[in-house]
Structures are given as C-alpha cells and as structure tokens.
Amino acid sequence: MAQMPEQIKVDRKLWSKFSAEAKKSRKDPARLLSEVLREYLDRKERQRLLDESIRQAKRSGLTEDDDIEGMIKALRKKRLAKT
C-alpha cells in the first residue's frame, strides 16, 4: 500500500480558488478537500459497478425489450411443460 504524504502539493492558483470557494460555503478547505476526494472515489466505484452490470447484461443475451413479465411467463411455461 502506498504511504500517504503528509502534505500534498497543489498549484497555488488552484488552491487559492478552491480555498476561496470553501470559505464562501463556510467550510474548512482541508475538510472540503477530503469530501471532494471521497465523492470522487464513490463516483468512480459507482461507475465501475455500472460498467460491470452493463457487461453482464450484454453477456446474458437479454435486450431492453425483454421485460420481467415476459421472462416469468416463459419460465412458467417451461415448468408446466416439464410436468
């Protein structure tokens, strides 16, 4: 695991703008930066899960036109045919 640096270098102009915006919102810039990083990581994880779901859906062979009611009816017909 990579070790977290005690300090992170950020362009002065960028930090100045970020800090000013944080202060307008009455937030501590360092805490806001932590929130922004957390939200970024959450968004990346949600996108990864969505991409994986899309890949699995494509592999399943189902299309958007395949609705749940139609799939249930087909399963029931198969079960009835077996008995």
Residue pairs with C-beta under 8 A, 6 or more apart in sequence:
10 18
15 29
18 29
18 32
18 33
19 29
22 28
22 29
22 32
23 29
25 32
62 71
